[in-house]
Amino acid sequence: MKKVLLSSLFLISILGFSQETKFTFKKEGFTDYVVTEVKGTAPELYSKAINWIKETYKNPDEVIKMTIVNEKVRIEGFQKNLNCIGSVCADGIYVVEISFKDERYKFDPISLLLKNGAGSFEVPFNDLSIYYDKKGELKKSSKEGLEKTIQLFDGLNESLKNYIVGDKKSDW
């Protein structure tokens, strides 16, 4: 009995401390952050991330909002038509912080502001209950926007990872 109990506690502790590799959402909120394992020291990863920002964004100096050399960088980006309900669309302004340690980096969305002609709305990362009905089911009108948000953050993280490991789309 002790072995079963001890084994159960061990598995629970391992699962409890596992780190996410993709973003997800549920009523309680979005995944806080994902950790991506890649080869390299923190300074090397930081340098490659800065280069990725410079190659990915049209105005990289405006996108970079904060840096701590070799430790982290915070960026603010823009995504057109991130959330659409019918013919009404909102653009997204997001802030992401990327932190570096040897052999890994943490990709951490800080905020997301949806903006259109009618106004703006801060997406509450830690409580998505407004997107669910009284039965606890995801509202049909909310599903696409939340999925596009996940695709945005997963896509950015995947793009950064590919840049760091050297998976280039162009062979020239």
N, C-alpha and C positions, 0 to 999 in steps of 0.2 A: 504494500500500500504506500509506503514511504517513497519507493522508487517511482511509482505512478504519479504521486503528488509532486515530487521533485522534478520529474520530467515535464509535467504540465506547466509548472512555474517557469522552467527554463524556456520552453517554447513560447509561452506568453511574453516573456521578457524579450526574446529575440524578435518576435513579431511586433511588439510595441515600440521597439527602437529601429525598425527598418525604415529606410528613407525612400521617399517616393521618387520615381524616375519620370513620371508623366503627371500632368495636372488633371485633376478630376473635380467634380463639384457634387455636392449634396445639399440638403436643406440647411445644414449647419455652416456651409460656406465652401470656398474653394480650398484646394490644397495650398498650404502656406508657402511652400517652396519645394524645389526639386534639387537634388544633388546629382551632379554628373561626374562620373569618374573618367579622367583622361590622363594621359602621360604628360609629365612636366612639373617643374617647380612652380610655386606661387608666382614669382616674378615673370617666368616664361608665359604662364597662362594669362596673367594680367596684360602683358605686352601684346599677346595675340588677340585678346578681347578688345583692346584699344584699336588695333588694326582692323578687326572685324567691324567695329562701329564706324570707323573711317570709310570702309569700303561699302557698308550696308546702307548708311543714311546719307541723304542728300546734303545736309548741313550738320556734319558731325560735331562741330564746335558748339552748336546750339543744342544738340541732343544730350551731350555730356553735361550733367548738372553737378556732379561731385566726383572727386577721385581722392583716394588715399593710395599713393603709389605702392604697387605690388600687393595690395590688400583687397581693395574694392573699388567699384565704379558704379555710379547711379546715372541712369539715362531716362530721358523723357521722350517718348515716341508718339506717333500719330497713326491711326488706322482709319481710313475712310470707310463709311458705311459698315461699321462694326456690328451694329444692332439695328435690325429693320423689323418693324411690325406693319405688315401690309406695304403700303407705298411710303410710309414715313420711316426715314432712316436717321440714325445718330452716328456721328463720328466718335471714335474713342481716342482719348489722350491718356496714355499709360505711363507709369513710372515703375522701373525695374531696377533692383540693386543686384549686382553680381559680385560675390565675394570669392576670394581665391585662397586655397591651401594647396600644399604639395599634392599632386595627383588627383585633384578634384576642384570643382567650383560649385557654388550655390547660386541658383537662379531664383530670385525672390521678388515677385510682383508686389509693389508697395501700394499702388492705387490705380484706379481706373475711373475716368470721368467721361460720361457719355454726353455729347453736346449736339444739339440741332437748333433750328430757328426758334423753337418754342422755349428753349432754356437748356439747363444742364442738370445732370444727376450723377452723384457719386455712387458707384457700385459698392455695396457693403460686402467686402470679401469674407467677413466672419459670420454673416447671417444672410442667407439667401431665401429666407422664409417668404419674403414678398413675392417670389416667383412661383410659389406653391399654393394650391387651393386649400380649402378647409379640410379636405380628406388627406392632405399630405402628399398629393400627387403634383408633379410638375405641370404648370399651366402650359397649354399648347403654344400660346403666344410667346412664352419665355424660352422655350427649348432651343430654338435656333440661335438666339443671341448668346445664351450661355455656352452653347457648343462652339460658336465662333470665337468667343473669348478664350476658351480652352485651346482651340486651334491656333489662335494668335500666340499665346504664351508657349505652347509646345513647339510651334513653328520657329519662333525666335530662338528658343533654347536649342533646337535641333540644328538650326543654321549656325549658331555659335559653336556648337560641338563639332560640326563638320568642318568649320573653318580651322578650329584648333587642331584637329587630328589630320587635317590636310586633304579632306575629300573635296576636291574642286570639281565644279561642273564643267569647266572649260579645260581642255587638254593643251592649251597653247601656252 
